[in-house]
Amino acid sequence: MDIVVANRDSNNIGVLIGYGNSSFANQTTYATGSEPRSIVVSDFNNDTRLDIVTANSGSDNISVLLGYSNGSFADHITYSTGSYPRSVAVGDFNNDNQMDVVVANEKSNNISVLIGHGNGTFADQTTYSTGFGPGSVAIGDFNNDILLDIVTANSGSNDVSVLLGYGNGTFANQMTYSTGSEPRSVAVADFNNDSRLDIVIANYKSNDISVLLGYGNSSFAGQITYSTGSEPRFVAVADLNNDTQMDIIVVNSGSNNVGVLLGYGNGSFADLTTYSTDSGPLSVAVGDFNNDNRMDIVVANLGSSNVGIMLQENIVVLGNAMGFTFDSGSDLRDLAVHDVNNDNRLDIVIANYGSKTISVLFGNGNSTFANQVTYSTGSRPNSVAVDDFNNDTYVDIAVANYDSKNVGILLGNGNGKFTLQTSVGTRFPFAPFLLAVGDLNNDGRPEILVGQNGSNVAHILVAYDIGSLTDQITYSTGSYPIFVAVGDFNNDTQMDMIIANYRGNTVSVLRGYGNGSFADQATYSTGSYPVSVAVGDFNNDNQMDVVVANEKSNNISVLIGHGNGTFADQTTYSTGFDPGSVAIGDFNNDTRLDIVTANSGSNDVSVLLGYGNGTFANQTTYSTGSGPGSVAVGDFNNDGRLDIVTANSKSNDVSILLGYADGTFANQTTYSTDSYPISVAVGDFNNDSQIDIVVVNYLKNTAGVLLGYGNGSFSDQTAYSTESYPMSVAVDDFNNDTRLDIVVVNQGSNKISVLLGYGNGSFADQMTFSTGSRPIFVVINDINNDNRLDIVVANFWSDNVGVLLGYADHAFLEQMTLDSGDGSLPQSCIIADFNNDNQKDIAIAYSGSDMISIFLGYSNATFADQREYSTGFSSSPYSIA
């Protein structure tokens, strides 16, 4: 490994050739433009030799130095940029297999993109606006479309700008995300192993770093901050401890050190460890400088005018043995090592042949262990193995029971506790002697290999996780619950429910306990006949708020959440006639949530732009087909702007309205469906990174799928049979195969239909599960925190909502119900955490009782009684979001 250094004050770069033993030759200097601030190496002319590009802040240009085969470089060639270029990065932005350059221009508040010709020369710059003071730039694919995107750290506006690439060398307008104070440096990596790129930023003034976990669709979670040393100026990422998890290195210029934060692989990091440098460290790079297969660090020290090398030392010393006492006669036969309680510390599982038990010793992370916990097994357990056998992301234990001649499974709960042993398969003809696990058939699930004493064969146990159903659990709501949604309303990380009560003119909020059960409802008044609800943070206080569509009073109700599961009184805003569905999104890219309603009485949608303080502008309406009864949002043409789709029941089509950057929309384009489309949802059904549409056709008993082409147009629908009178549709991955599935509520048969997706845009035949009477709306979430999706159904004539807990691959427990009272007519519901207790709550809109109610959830999958909130006399709230 060699080193190249940008020497700002002498207007050159220094190249130090490495000897491979962590020592280097004296530097050779090459002239650049004025004040080189940033440097990147790549092959710009396809001669397999590394070249150099520098960002020259004093001369407003970049320098390109083409490399020779002997480690020397040609004289620099300059290309103009914006004002005060501070940072440079390279990548192939137009998919021509040639390297291009992007530069962050601090004083002109933009980036310059220079497309490479592949011969060492570049086209003139194209500029794109960013936030104020972009001082650092990085690249990555933030929306998983295999096209490179750009991110800048903007020190003047305390945010980062994300610009999505179109793959032809051009980029969409920026989206911004808040950071700490004066962000100076940005880097990208996958910190939580979800195959989606995340962002880390060094915040100079707030002495911390911000980590923004990516959702893979170009959006990011709110920042998580970690303290650093004084004045962090630069950040880099690498796997420093060879655990395959990405770690963070930050340069603290004010405290003259570098800090290392080791990553746990789940998006979180260990506390900072610091290492001293010389004076004024400014930037850092990593590489293996002494060929020991460990990453080392090189630091550029501005104050002492040198670079420092930090070699990684990794000497393992074995201490004296530690002993652990077991019961007399335990007769320990086998052990396995694994983290069985998800605390990132290794534990030990031991087979006790003599006492018919296994023992678990939980590690403290410092080479000591807690006292053993024992679990009964079959007779004479001889071998143990650990893995996730039922695909719930929790570690389970398999035991070979020698005398019982079977294999037992103890399913883990993720907290170090296990269920009672269940036997796998039938009794063997010989005694199982040894166990091993592995994915032998590449289906993503572990199989168990059983070696048997006295037999010259090995058995493979393949578990097919198909599951079964139990009775539903029901919870009372208001009158005629028509819609349900989910969210965490009380900040306890557990999902709660909100239900729209059609006849009660209320919404019900049910606080979730995190185990699939809920507290009794709390109700809140809405307008007349609430029919739909949606959940979002409308005033940027990190608490969940609610919006309700009120069909008969032609308005929406906005209820601001207090973060403890309760809400302020409603504020209403006028819409078109008969708003029957509501959705939220940021339509004008100002990082503030906006609202859209589908108005079946006036054949249009209403768009209300949010001010970010919980209030909204007056509506702007856009024409749709006849009788729009459902609305959804998505980016249908890959321009980084949200678009709108409505299901138009009276004209038998869907309307697509493509969005502009200012929150306005183009005229509709329509696509035919079957008879009376009544509900619509969006998702990528064929894994081509383009958004598709599914609509349920009420009078045809079908679900229609329209595949998107990524330019805002769609294929003709393909229809799939459902039960009778399908009323509502939602999409998610129910069987954890990374392919989207469809769930449909069938009002005529009192059932839901689940259609499993094949990942190519087609679906298997439906599976059905029973609900309450006249199910009208469905929403999906993980109610009981078992990493399996559950289903919540609003049962219109039963005055309750049903919760169907999912388990195994694609099965659901029969529903539990939440009663809402006679005549409440629940129309719509959502799930969220309304009281910040990390439990999922439910809010319901009741068109029959002119209210919404909140069921606060408990951690055991039950709910408290509802709390009621009025939406106003004859408001008939119909939708809640």
N, C-alpha and C positions, 0 to 999 in steps of 0.2 A: 504493500500500500504506500502510495505517495501522498503528498499534501500540497495543496495550492492555497495561497493566502492572498486576500485583497488588502493592499497597503493604501489606505485612504489618503494620507497626507503626502505620500511620495508619488501618487498617481501611477502605480504599477501593481503588478501581482508578483508574488514570489512562489516558485515551484521548488519543493524539497523532495528529492528522489529517495525513496525508502530502501533500506538494505534488507528488510524482512526480519530483522532482529530487534525492532523497535528503535533503531538509530537511523539517522538521515544524513544525506549530503548537505552541504551548505546550499542556501537558496540561490536560484537563478531568477533574475527579475526580467519582466517583460512590460513594456509601456502599455497603458490603457488610456481611456479618457480621464477626465478630471474627477477625483474623489470616488474611486470604485468602492461601492458599499456592499455588493452582494455578488456571489460567484457560483456558477454551476458548470459541471462538466458533462458532455455528451458527445455523440458522434454526429456532426452536422453535415458531413459530406460523404458518408457511407464508405469510408476507406478503412473501417474497423479500428481507427485510431481515435483516442479521445481528444476532443476539442474543448475550448473554454469560452464561456460568455460571462461578461461582467456588466453590472448596472452601475453607470457612472453618474452620481447625483450632481456633480459640479458642472458637467457639460451636457446634461439632458440627452444622453444617448447610451447605447450599449456597445461594448467592444466584443468582437468575435475573433478568437485566436485559434487557427487551425493547427492541429498537432501533427508532428512528424513521428516516424517510427522510433526515433532515438530518445524520445522524451523531451524534445525541444519544440518550440512553437513558432509559427510565422508571425509577422507583424500584424497588429490588430486592424480590423476593419470595423468602422462604426456605422450604426444605424440610429436615426433619431427616434426619441420617445417623447412622452409627456414631460411635465416639469418635475424635476427632482426625483428621478427613479431611485427607489430604495431597495427593491428586492426583485429577483428574477427567478423564473422556474421554466422548465421545458417539458414538452409532451407533444404527442401527435394529435392535433386538434381537428384535422380534416380527413383523418383516416387514409392518408396517402403513403403511410409508412416512412414519412420524413419527419424529422424533429422540428417543432415550432417553438416559439419563445413567447412568454408572457411576462410583462414588467409592471410592477406596482409603482405608480407615479404619485408621490406623497403630496405635492403642492398643487397639482392639477386635479386631484380627486378622481382619478380614473386609472384604468389599466390599458396598456398597449399590447396588442397581439400582433406578432410578426410571423407570418407563415413562411416556413422553410422550403427552399426549392430542392433540397437534397444534395446540393453541390457546394454547400458552405455559404451560400448567399440567401438573402431573405427579402420578402416583399415589404413594402412600406407598411407602417403600423396602421391598425384599426383600433380605435379607442372605445371603451365602454365605461360608463359612470359607475362609481363605487360610493361608499360612505366618505366621510371627511378624513383626510390624512392616511391613506392606505400605505402602510410601511412594510408589509410582508405579504407574500403571495404563495399559494400552494395549489396543487391540482389533485383531482381524484374524481371518481365516478360516484356522485352522491345520490343518484336516482336509479342506479342499476340498469341503465339502458345501454351500457357498453360504450358510452361516449364520454369523453373527458370534460369535466366541469372545473370551475375556478373558484377559489375562496381567497378573500383578502382580509387582513386584520386592519381595522380603521381606528387609529389612535385618537383622532379628533372627534369621532362620533360614538366611541365606546361600543362598537359592534363589529360583526363580520359581515361581509357581503358574499353571497353565493350566486354565481352566474352559471346557469346550466348551458351546456354545449349542445349544439344541434348536429355535430359530427361533420359539418362542412366548413369549419373554421370560424363560424360565427356563434354568437352567444345571446341568450335571453337577457332581459333586464334583471338587475340584481334583486335578490331577496335578502333582508337583513335580519340578524339575530343578535340580541344583546349579550355583552360580555362584561368583564370587570372594567376598572378605570384605566384608560390609555393602553389598549392592547397593542403590543409592539411586534409580536411574532405569532405565526400560525403554522401548525403541522396537522397532518391527517393520518389516521390508521384505524383499524378495526379493534377497538378496545374491549368489546364484549362478545366477540366471537359469534356475531349474528350475520356475518357476511355483508354487513352494511358499514360504510365508512363513517367514522366519527371525527370530531375536530377538537384540537386542544390549542389554547391561546395563552400566551404569557402577557399578564396585565401589569404594566410597569408601575402605575401609581397605587394600585390596591394590593400589591405584593402577594399576588396569587396567580394561579392558572385556572382557566375555565375549561371544563370538558363538556362538549355538546354531543350527546349520543344521537346518531342518525337513525331515521326510520326507513331509509332506503328509497324514499320517494321525494327526495330533495328537501324534506323538512327535518327539523331537529327538536329534541326535547330541550327544556329549559336547562340553563347551565348549572353544572355542579362545580363548586370551587374548592381548591386545595391550596393551603398556605405554602408560600415559598420563602426564600430569603428576600433580602432587600433589593428592590428595583430589578425584577426579572426582565431581561432584554431579549432573550432568545429561547426557543423551545425546539426540541428534536425528539424523535421517537425511535426506539429500537428494542430488540429483545436482548437485554443485558445479562440475564441469568439463565438463558437457555431453557426456559420452561415453556416456550412457544407462545407466551403471552407478551403483548406489547407493553413496554415500560416508557416512562417519560423522563427526559433530561432537560433541565431548565438552567439557564445561565443567570446568576444573580449578580449583576454588575455593582450594586451598592454594597454587598457584603463579601465581594471577592471570593465567590465559590460557585460550584455547580451543585445542583440538587438532583437526586435521583428518586423517582417515585415508582416503585415496582408495581406492575399491574397484576390484578387477580384474575383477569380474563372475563370478568362479569361487568366491566365498565367502572369498577371502583379500584382504588389504589391504596397502597400502604403509605404510611407517613414518610415525609421527606427525610432523606439521608444526604448530608452535604459533604463536599470535598473541597478543600481549599485550592485556590488558584493564585496566580500572580495578580498584579493590580489591573483593575478595570476589565474583567472578562466581558467580551462582547458577543461572541457566537461560539457554536460548538458543532462538531461533526463526529461521527462514530465510524469505526472500522477495526479490523483485526490487524494490528500493526506488527505483531510478533509471531503470527502464524500458530497460535495456540488454540484456535477455534473459539476464542472468547472475544467479545466486542470490547474495544478500547475507545477512549474518548480523547479528542484533541480540542483544545480551547484556544481561541484567539484572544490575547490579552492586550487591550488597547493601551492601558496605562503603563505597562512595562514593555511594550513594543516587542512581544514575542509570542510564540505559541507553546502551550504546555501539553505534554502527552501523559495521560493517566492510563496505565496498564491495569487490566482487571486481574486481580489475584483471587484464586478460587481454590484454596487448599482445604481439603477435608481431613479432619483429625478425628479419629475414633477414640471415644472416652471409655471409661470403665463400664462394664455391663451393669444394667439395672435389672432388678428382679421383681416379679409380681406374683403374689401368692394366690392359688386357686384352692377350691374345696378339696378335701381329701377324697381320693378315688376319681378325680376328674378325668385323668388319663388323656392328656392333651394329644391329639393326633394330627391336626392340620391347622394352619392359620392363613389369613389373607389380610392385606393392608389396603385401605381405601378410606376416602372421606365420606362417611355414611351419614353425617348430619349437616352437610353443606356449610361448614364453618371455615372451609379452606385449610383445615388441619387434618393430618392423616390419623386414622383410627385403626384398631386391630380387631379382627374377628377370629375367634378360636373355636374349633370343634372339640367338645369335651366328650370323648368316647365313653367314659365310664359313668358320667352323670346324666346322660341323655339331654344335654343342653348345648347351646352355643353361648359364648361370652363375647361381649363387645366392650373394649376399652377405648374410651374417647380421649383423643389426644388434645393436649393443651397448647400445642404448637411450639413448645420449648423443650421437647424430648421427654416430657413427663406425661402421665396419663391419669385420668380419673379412675375411681373404683369401677370394677367390672359390673355390667348389667347382663343378666342371663335370660335366655329364652328357651322354652322347652322345644325339643325336636322329637323325631322318631327314635327308635331304639338304636343305640350305638352309632352316633354320628361320627363319621370317619373322615369326611372331607368337606370343605366349604369353598364357595366361590361367590363373588359379588359382581353385580351389574344391574342395569335397569331393565328388568324383565317385562314390565308392563307399559313401557313408554310414557311414564308420567314424570320423567326427569329426576326421579328419586332413586337412590341406590337400594337394591333389594339383596337378599341373601339366599343362596341355594345351598342345601345340605344333603350330603349323601348319607342316608341312614342304613347302616350295614345290616343290622338284624331285622329291621322292618322291610328291607329290600325295596326301598322306594327313594325318591328324591323329594325333599320338602322345600317349599318356597315361603320365605317370610318377607312380605311386601313392606317397604319402607315408607314412612310418612315425610321424610325429608328433614326431620328434626331429631333423628337418632332413635326414634321409636319404631317398632315393627309390629305388624299384625301377627296373630297366631299362625303357626305353620299350616299350610295346605299342601297336599300331596299332588305331584305332577304325574299324570298318566297312571298306568296300572302297576301292580306289584311286579317287580322283576323276578325272573326265574333264578337269578343269581344275586349275590350280595354286591351292591354298588360300593366301589372301593375308592374311586378317585373322580373328582370333578374338574372340568375346565370349561371356560366360556369363550365365545367368539362369534362374530357374524360370519357363519359358514356359507350362507347363500346370498350374501350381498343384498339383503332386503332391509338393511338398517336396523335389524333387531338381533339381539344376542341369542344364540342357541347354546344348549348345555350338552357337553360331551361327557358321557358317563363310562368310566372304566370299571369293569366288574371282576371281582376276585373269583377265580375258578372258571372263567369263561374267556375264550380267545376272541371275543368281539367287543367292540365299543358301540354304545348306543348314543344316538343324537336325539335330544328332545327339542322339538320345534314348537314353540308356543304361538298359537294363533289367537291374538287378543281380540275377541269378538264381542264380549260383554253381554249383558242382559238388562232388563228393566224392572223397576219396582214401582209401587204406587206413587202417584203425584203428591206433592205437598202444595197446599193452597193457602193464600193469604188474602184477607179482606181488603177491599178497596172502596172507593166511592161508587156512585151509581153509574152503571154501564161503562166499565173501563174499556177504552177503545184504542189506546196507544201506550206503549211502554218504552222507556229508554233507561240506560244505565250510566253511572258515573260515580266517582268517589266524592260525596258531598260533605263529608266531615273529616277529610284528610287523615283517615286511619289506614290508608292503602287497601281497604276492602271496598268492593264494588257495592253500590246501593242502587235502588230502583226508584224511578218516578213514573207514575201512571196518570194518563189523562182520563178523567171521569166525565163521560159525555153528557149524562143527564144531571150530574151533581154540580156542574160548573166549578169543579175543583181539580187539582192535581194531588195525588197521594205520594208521599215520599216514604220509602221503607229502607231503613238503615240496615246494611248487610253486616253479618258477623264474620264473614270471610270463610265460612264452611258450608255455604249453600243455604243457610237459614237467615231470617230477617226479623227485625223488630216490628212492632205494630206500626201502622201507618200514622203519619202526620199529614194533615190536609191543608191546602192553601187555595184561596179563592182565585178564580180566573175570570175570563169573559164568558160569554154564553156559548155553551156546547164546545168545550175544549176537545180537539180531535187529534192533535199531534204535539209532540214535545221534542226539544233538542237541548243539549247541554254544552256549555262552553264557558270560558272565562271572558266575560264581556267588559270588565273594568280593570283587567290586568292586575288583580290583587292575588293571583294564584289560588283563588277559591272558585269552585264551580257554581255557575249561574244557570238559570233555566229560561227558555223561551217557549211559549205555548201559543198554538194557533187556535183561535176561537171562531168556529164556523159561523155562528148566527150573529155575532156582534161585529163581524168583519174587521177584526183587529188581532193583534198579537199581544200577549202579556209577557213582560220581562220581569223575572223575580231574581233579584241579586242575592247571592248566597253569602251567609256570614262565616262559612267555613266550619261550623259546628253542627251542620245538618238542618239548620233553620234558615228561613229566607225573609227578606223584606217584603212589604206589600208590593203588589204588582204595579208596574207602569205600562200603560197601553199605547200602542201605535197603530194607526189605521193601515189597512191593506186593501186589496181588491175584494170582490164579493165572494163569500163562502171559502175562506182559506182552509184547505183541508190537509195540508202537509207543510212542514217547515224543515229547513236545513240551514246549516251555518258553514261559513268558509270565509277566507280573506280574499275578496274579489278584486281589490285594488292594490294589493301587495304593500299595504302600509303596516302590516303586522298586527292589525286590529280585526277582530272578528266581525263579520257582517251577517245579515240574515236574508234568506229568500223564502217566500211562501208560494205555493201553487194555489191559485184562486179558481175553483171550478165554476163559480157563478159568473165571473167576468172574463173567463178564457184568457188568463194572463198569469204572469208571475210578478210578485212585488219584491224588489231588492231594496233593503234598508242598510245603508253603509254605517258602520259603527265608528264612534268617536274614540273608543278605547277607555272611556270613563263610565261605561254602563248605559250610556244614552245613544240614540240613533237618529240619523237624518230621516226626513220624510221619504216615503217610498218613491221609487221609480218603477214603472210597470213596463213589461215587454209581452207582446202577444205570443200565445201558444196555440196548439190545437184546441178542439172543443172538449170541455170538461176535464181540465188537468186536475187529477186527484192525488198525485204523488210527485215529489221532486227529489233529485239527488244532484250532487256536484262531483266533478272530477276534471282532470286536465285531459281532454279528448284529443288535442292536436299537438301535445308536447311542446307548447310554447311557454311553459312555466306560469300559465294563468288559468284560474279555475273557470270551467264551463258549467252549464246547467243542462239537465235533462228532465223532462216531465213525461209522465204517462197520461195520455189523453183518452179518457174512457169513452167519450161520445164520438170522437172522430177515428177511433181505432188506430192510433199511431203514437209515436213518441216524438217529442220536439227537442232538438239540439240547439242551444244558444251558446255560441262561442264567445268567450270573454275577452275584453280588451284590458290593457294595463291600468286604466283609470276607473275600473269598476263598472263600466258600461258593457253592453252585450250586442252582438250582431243579431240580425233577424234570424228567426228560426229556420232550421232545416228539419223536415219530417221524414220518418221511416215507418212503414206500415207494420202492424202487429195483427194478432188474432182479435177476436171480438171482446170489447170492453176491457182494455188494459187498465188496471186499477192501482198497481204498485210497481215501483222501479227501484233497482239497486245497481251498483257498478262494481267492477273488479276485473282483474286480468285473468281470464279463464283459460287462455291457451299459452300463458308464459312467454309472450312475445314482448313484454314490457309496454304494451298498449292497453288502454282501458276499454273494457267491453261493457255491455249492458244486458241485464236480465229484467224482464217484465212479466208479471202474471196477468193472464187474460181470464177475467172473471166468468164470462159466459161461454168460454171455450174449454175450460178446465185444463189449461196448459201454462207452462212457463216458456217464454220465448227468449232465446239468447241471440244477441246481435254483436258480432265480433267487430272490434274497432281496428281501423287501419292506421291509426296514429296521426292522421291528418285532419281529424274532425269528422270523417265519414265512417259509415258502418256497413257491414254485410246485411243481406236479408236475414230475417229471424229464422232460427231453427227451433221448433217447438218440441217440448217434452211434456208428457202427460203428468197431471197431478190428480189429487182427489177432487171432489166437487166444490165448485165456487171458491177458487183460490183468491185470497183477499190481501195478503201481504207477503213480501219476499225480503230475505236478507242473505248475505253471503259471508262465508269464512271457511277456514280449513278445519273441519271437524275430526278428521282422522290423522292429522299430523303427517301428511305425505307431501306437504308444501304445495298442494294443488287446491284451488278454491272450490268449495262445495256450495250448494244452494239449499236453503230451507224455505218452505212455503207453508203458510197458514191456510187451511181449507175450511171455510165457514160452513159449507154444506154437510161435511162428514165429521166435523168436530175432531179433526186430526191435523197433524203437521206432516209434511212430506220432506224427506231429506234426500237430495240427489247428489251423490258423490261424483266429483269431477275427475276426469282422466288427465287433465293438464294439457290437453290439445284442443280445448274448446268444446268437447263433447262430455256427456254425463251418463252415469249408470241409471238404471230404472230406479224409481222412488222407493224408499223405505218409509213406513208410516208409524206415527206414535200418537196416542190418544191425548186429547186436551179437555178443557171444559166446554161449555155450551157456547156456540157461535164465536169461535176464536176469530179475532179481527186484526191483530197486529202481532208481530214477532220481533224480538231483538236478541242479540247474541253477546255473551260475555263469559268470562270465567268467574262465576259467582263464588265458588268455594275454594279458590286458590289451589287447585290441584293440577294446574297447567292443562286442563281440558276444557274445551268450550261447552258452556251450558246455554240453554234456550229459555227465554221468558216470553210467555204468550198472554196477551190481553183477551180474556174470555168475556165477550160483550154481554151475553144473557145470563151468565153465572155471577156477574158482579164480583169477579175476582181475577187475579192473574195467576197463571200456572208457571212454576219453575221446574224445568226438566234438566236435571243434572247429568252432564255427559260423563261417560267413562268408557274405558277400552278405546277402540279405534273410532267407532261411529255409532255407538249406542247411547241412549239417554235413559235416565231414571224416569219413571212416570211422574207427571207433574205434581208439585205441591201448589196449593192455591193460597192467595192472599185476598180475603173477602173485602169488598168495598161497600157493601150495603145495598139494599133493594133499590132498584131503579137508577143506580149511579151511572150505568152505561160506560164502562171504561173503554176509551177509544184509542189511546196511544200511551206508550210508556217509554222511559229511558232509564239507564242504569248509570250511576255516578256515585262518588263519595261526597255526600253533602255536609258531613260534620267532622271531616278530617280525622277519623279514627281508623283509617286504612281498611275499612269494611265497605263493601259495595251496598248502596242503598238504591231504592226504586222510587221513581216519581211517575204518577199516572194522571192523565187528563180524563175527567169524567164529563161527558157531554150532557148526561142526564141530571147532574147535580150542580152544574156551573162551578166547578172547583177543580183544583189539583190536590193530590195527597202525596205525602212522602212516607215511605216505609223505611225506617232506618234498620240496616242489617247488622246482625251479630256474626261472630266468627265461626258459628257452628251451622251456617246455612239456614238459620231462622231469622225472623224479622219482628221488630216491635210493632205495636198497633200504629195505624196510620195517623199522621197529622194532616189536618185539612187547611187549605188556603183557598179563599173565594176568588173566582175570576170575574165576578159581576153578574147581576141578574140577567138571565136569558142569554148569557155569553156563549154557551155550548162549546167549551174548549174541545177541539177535535184533534190537535196535534201538538206535541211537546218536543223541544229539542234542547 
